[in-house]
Amino acid sequence: MEIVDVLIVGKGPAGLSAAIYTSRAGLNTLILGCAPKVAGDYDIDNYFGFPETISGKELIELGQKQAQKFGAKIRCEKVLSIYQQEDGLFKVKTEKGEILAKAIILATGVSRIKPGIKNLSDYEGKGVSYCVSCDGFFYRNKKVMVLGEGIFAANQAIELKEYTPHVKICTQNKKITMTEEFKERLKKLDIPVIEKKIDYLEGKDFLERVVYSDGEKEEVDGLFVAMGEASSLDFAYTLGITRRGVFIEADAEQKTNVPGVFAAGDCVGRFLQISVAVGEGAIAARSAINYVKGLDRNS
Ligand SMILES: Cc1cc2nc3c(=O)[nH]c(=O)nc-3n(C[C@H](O)[C@H](O)[C@H](O)COP(=O)(O)OP(=O)(O)OC[C@H]3O[C@@H](n4cnc5c(N)ncnc54)[C@H](O)[C@@H]3O)c2cc1C
């Protein structure tokens, strides 16, 4: 299996800035991420050093070139989940395979999609979950549903099959974006994909059923939210990282509460600006460098 010193999730300003530092320090660095939202035809007027403005696209391309110049590898590949092994290494599951990393820098920005279910929050912890590896165990042989339209949802549903045979996916009326490979895997595992919208949830103390917008009801014990792509928040659930609303907690050195996992940029939620993401990326990199060098000294 591929093993790297530092795996950075996100190719935005925070991830690229971090990679410049970690690769310059000689660490084997891999960035997994595709073009961030800001890498379009937007004028960036407030980033230091560009009095004539620069487009987001150009800024990201320059950052990418700079990180690659120092040896960082960059791949447009979606991360589905991250777990820490008993030996301390992080196993990163992507749409294409698995990679081991000594340290992780989360730089995924914020992209949590609201599912649009009226009373969803009333059932959080009472049937509604955001993490299969945390809560799947509680739904052994029960009826569960995963909410989502992409490979993140497909992967969560496949993981749930380890706990129960009764797994379905509901796309919440969104266009299905999962690849043919994942569609095939769902078919083989007998996981149906329902293209409907859940309007609200019902149940006395715990979730008992979902009510679709056409009025139809379906008995469900557990609803796992996995819309869009996996975010830092989803990785935080599985790794046990402290969260603050939709953001994850990091200290002044960009360390999370899990040794070896660092976070930078919009996913930390301080001031959602490029300059801040770049600065936090640099700090996260310094912390990751110290962490990996410490591991190497002790091994
Ligand atoms: C249209 C627009 C215009 C803006 N204009 C300005 C401006 O003028 N000035 C300014 O300072 N700020 C501006 N901002 C804000 C700025 O873009 C953000 O603060 C900054 O990009 C945050 O950087 P980041 O690296 O934290 O996250 P992002 O730039 O959001 O990058 C996130 C990265 O994570 C990747 N990712 C997410 N999930 C996964 C996953 N599961 N697997 C793999 N990769 C993943 C994405 O593909 C992406 O590469 C603008 C934002 C937008 C959207």
The ligand as an ORCA input file, in Angstrom:
! r2SCAN-3c Opt
* xyz 0 1
  C     -16.620     32.459     -5.444
  C     -15.718     32.765     -4.292
  C     -15.002     33.949     -4.266
  C     -14.173     34.243     -3.187
  N     -13.466     35.416     -3.189
  C     -12.573     35.653     -2.210
  C     -11.740     36.830     -2.248
  O     -11.857     37.662     -3.133
  N     -10.816     36.969     -1.260
  C     -10.658     36.068     -0.241
  O      -9.781     36.239      0.593
  N     -11.454     34.962     -0.169
  C     -12.406     34.736     -1.119
  N     -13.212     33.617     -1.050
  C     -13.079     32.716      0.106
  C     -11.877     31.781     -0.099
  O     -12.001     31.195     -1.361
  C     -11.789     30.724      0.981
  O     -11.683     31.357      2.244
  C     -10.560     29.834      0.738
  O     -10.594     29.267     -0.545
  C     -10.490     28.735      1.791
  O      -9.445     27.889      1.455
  P      -9.407     26.359      1.952
  O      -8.141     25.825      1.403
  O      -9.647     26.327      3.405
  O     -10.676     25.654      1.278
  P     -11.179     25.577     -0.213
  O     -10.581     26.646     -1.057
  O     -12.675     25.540     -0.113
  O     -10.643     24.189     -0.740
  C     -11.179     22.988     -0.300
  C     -10.490     21.830     -1.001
  O     -10.856     20.619     -0.360
  C     -11.183     19.643     -1.332
  N     -12.052     18.636     -0.721
  C     -13.158     18.800      0.041
  N     -13.646     17.610      0.431
  C     -12.825     16.670     -0.086
  C     -12.793     15.243     -0.041
  N     -13.705     14.529      0.622
  N     -11.789     14.614     -0.698
  C     -10.836     15.292     -1.395
  N     -10.826     16.643     -1.456
  C     -11.792     17.311     -0.813
  C     -11.811     20.444     -2.470
  O     -11.777     19.690     -3.677
  C     -10.852     21.634     -2.485
  O      -9.710     21.307     -3.217
  C     -14.053     33.320     -2.117
  C     -14.783     32.133     -2.168
  C     -15.594     31.839     -3.235
  C     -16.342     30.526     -3.264
*
